[in-house]
Amino acid sequence: MRPGIGDSKRRATRRASSAAVLVAATFMVVPVYPASPALPASPEPAQPSRLQSKSRPRLFEPLDLGLLDAPDREQWQKPEFIMDELKIAEGSAVAELGAGGGWFTIRLARRVGPNGVVFAEDIQPEMIEAMRVRLQHENLPNVRPFPAQWDPKLGIHVT
């Protein structure tokens, strides 16, 4: 493709789109939409890749939760930018997978407001409890924390 007048704008748009996808994949905050039909089961079981593990993943220690509340976290994580890119607005329904102690959950709950809802999932009961305490302290009743389970066959969290 030859360089032209609109190339820098296209590159900037591509970078912004790539950043939004990376951020969404990194923090697993996704809008909630109605479920689509299930795909038919494959005839043979999939073999786990060398990157997948059937053992339980290493989890963040609940006792270290304070480390996630660094004073500069808002600056480097840019939650407002992330929510803008994901088009999360007042009244939205969103799900946060791996919500931990709720740092991002609180920002989501404020963004969606009283007419929206945040489904906040974590695999560790201690994180769910820490999140509940935090949400009560912040008076955010629009969050629904729930525990997940580890499924070694899938290599992911499922509820």
C-alpha positions in Angstrom: 0.0 0.0 0.0 1.4 3.4 -0.9 1.7 6.1 1.8 -1.0 8.7 1.5 -2.7 11.4 3.4 -5.0 9.2 5.4 -2.4 6.6 6.4 -1.5 8.1 9.7 -5.2 8.3 10.7 -5.7 4.6 9.6 -2.6 3.5 11.6 -3.8 5.5 14.7 -7.3 3.9 14.4 -5.8 0.5 14.0 -3.6 1.0 17.1 -6.6 2.2 19.1 -8.6 -0.8 18.0 -5.7 -3.1 18.8 -5.3 -1.5 22.2 -9.0 -1.9 23.0 -8.8 -5.6 22.1 -5.7 -6.1 24.2 -7.2 -4.3 27.2 -10.4 -6.3 26.9 -8.5 -9.6 26.7 -6.2 -8.6 29.6 -8.9 -7.6 32.1 -11.8 -9.7 30.9 -14.4 -7.1 31.2 -17.0 -7.8 28.7 -20.5 -6.5 27.9 -23.2 -9.1 28.6 -25.4 -10.0 25.6 -28.0 -12.7 25.1 -26.4 -16.1 24.5 -25.9 -17.5 21.0 -26.8 -21.0 20.1 -24.3 -23.7 21.2 -22.0 -25.2 18.7 -22.2 -29.0 18.1 -19.8 -31.1 20.1 -16.7 -32.1 18.2 -16.4 -35.8 17.4 -13.0 -36.2 19.1 -11.7 -34.5 22.3 -9.3 -31.6 21.7 -5.8 -32.2 22.9 -4.5 -29.5 25.3 -1.8 -27.3 23.8 1.6 -27.2 25.5 0.6 -23.8 26.9 -2.5 -25.2 28.7 -2.2 -26.9 32.0 -4.6 -29.3 33.5 -3.5 -28.3 36.9 -5.0 -25.4 38.8 -3.4 -22.0 37.9 -1.3 -20.0 40.3 -3.6 -17.6 42.0 -3.0 -14.1 43.5 -2.8 -14.4 47.2 -5.8 -12.7 49.0 -3.4 -11.5 51.7 -1.6 -9.5 49.1 -4.7 -7.7 47.9 -3.4 -4.4 49.0 -0.7 -4.6 46.3 -3.4 -4.2 43.7 -4.5 -0.9 45.1 -1.3 1.0 44.2 -1.9 4.8 44.2 -0.9 5.1 40.6 -3.0 2.2 39.3 -5.7 4.5 37.8 -2.9 6.3 35.8 -1.4 3.2 34.2 -4.5 1.1 33.8 -6.7 3.9 32.5 -10.1 2.4 33.5 -12.1 5.3 32.0 -10.4 4.7 28.6 -11.0 1.0 28.8 -14.7 1.5 29.6 -15.0 4.1 26.8 -13.4 1.8 24.3 -15.8 -1.1 25.3 -18.7 1.4 25.1 -19.8 0.6 28.7 -22.4 3.2 29.6 -25.1 4.1 32.2 -27.5 1.1 32.3 -25.1 -1.4 30.8 -24.9 -5.0 32.0 -21.3 -6.2 32.1 -19.3 -9.2 33.4 -15.9 -9.0 35.0 -14.1 -12.4 35.0 -11.4 -12.7 37.6 -12.6 -9.7 39.5 -10.3 -10.2 42.5 -11.0 -7.8 45.3 -13.1 -5.5 43.1 -10.8 -2.6 42.2 -12.1 -2.5 38.6 -15.5 -3.7 39.7 -16.1 -0.5 41.6 -15.3 1.6 38.6 -17.6 -0.5 36.4 -20.4 -0.2 39.0 -20.1 3.5 39.1 -20.1 3.7 35.3 -23.2 1.6 34.7 -25.0 3.3 37.6 -28.1 2.2 39.5 -29.9 1.1 36.3 -27.0 -1.2 35.2 -25.5 -4.3 36.7 -22.0 -5.8 37.0 -21.6 -9.5 37.3 -18.2 -10.0 39.1 -16.7 -13.5 39.1 -13.7 -14.9 40.9 -12.5 -18.4 41.7 -11.3 -17.6 45.2 -13.9 -17.3 48.0 -11.6 -15.0 49.9 -11.6 -12.6 47.0 -15.4 -12.7 46.7 -15.7 -11.9 50.4 -13.1 -9.0 50.1 -15.1 -7.7 47.2 -18.4 -7.9 49.1 -17.0 -5.9 52.0 -15.6 -3.3 49.6 -18.9 -3.0 47.7 -20.8 -2.6 51.0 -18.4 0.1 52.1 -18.8 1.9 48.7 -22.6 1.4 48.8 -22.7 -0.2 45.3 -25.8 -2.6 45.3 -25.6 -3.0 41.5 -22.8 -5.6 41.6 -23.5 -9.4 41.7 -20.4 -11.1 42.9 -20.3 -14.9 42.4 -17.7 -17.7 42.7 -16.5 -19.8 39.8 -15.0 -23.2 39.8 -11.9 -24.6 38.1 -12.5 -27.2 35.4 -9.2 -29.0 34.6 -10.7 -30.5 31.5 -11.3 -27.1 30.0 -8.4 -25.3 31.6 -10.7 -22.4 32.4 -13.0 -21.1 35.1 -16.6 -22.1 34.8 -19.6 -21.5 36.9 
